């Protein structure tokens, strides 16, 4: 789980040791920031403003970041990576 408090964000990063990554939003003050930005192969950013119970799944090599969250209540999300081995 990740808990994001007021004025917290997350810098651009990826998860190179897995194949799929995802986030499920348990609790969030909607329209108070905390948008996830996902970069596509052309370097363009796709922005999603999360709502409670949203789930987002993307390839783990994809760079993504989270804009600062300005809600008064904690933004709580379950984040995960799917890893495979042979």
Secondary structure, DSSP 8 states (H G I E B T S, - for coil): -EEE-TTEEEEEE--TT-SEEEEEEEE--TTSB--EEEE-TTS-EEEE---TT-EEEEETTS-EEEEEE--SS-EEEEEEEE----
